[in-house]
Amino acid sequence: MTTDATTDLASVLDGARVLPVLTVPSPGSAGPLADALAAGGARCAEVTFRTPDAEQVLKTMAAHGGLAVGAGTVLTPEQAERAVAAGARFVVSPGFDEEVIAKCSELGVPVVPGIASPTELMRALRAGLDTVKLFPAEPLGGIPMLRALAAPFPQARFVPTGGIDAPRLSAYLAERAVLAVGGSWMATPAHLQRGEYEEIRRLTAEAVDRSTP
Ligand code: 3PG
């Protein structure tokens, strides 16, 4: 396993510090959603494999061009393969799975495993991955947990996700160890079901604004 550019999320995010996490109920939403996120200033997005049409959504959003689109909730090597075939530029998992990591390494796509403990973080570091998703960040203890976990591992970078919203964003981003913050608050399934693309644009712009020094 290597940590070169092909396995490096930071190179894909290219300075973007907010990662909208999307669960998209209908593939028809993908185009307008990509437009709304891009109009709000987002430069990346994570499409979760929690809906039957996730691959199609990923394909449409990746083709949009304005966003680096990755796949989330990737639980198996097969899903990782399908995600990359659909255009995923990175793969995120809620937990640490060696087979998913091995498949992503073989495919040359950055993979970000979820971790919730020092033991899991040590496994990720040993696998050559220094960027991990702290998940679920808020229920685990939020920023005090992040700081305590980061202290013995200065090389680790975190993408805290889970229970984070606009008011909590800036505090996470101020942490040295945080690469970017993920979350669904900018574009929820409820927003999408109601067709609230202007609200998605507004919430995205607010988050991007808070993440820009
Ligand atoms: C994820 O898959 O990353 C999370 O479900 C996002 O967490 P949130 O919905 O609490 O932001």
Residues whose N, C-alpha, C, O or C-beta is under 5 A from the ligand:
A	BS01	3PG	V21 T161 G162 G163 I164 G182 G183 S184 W185
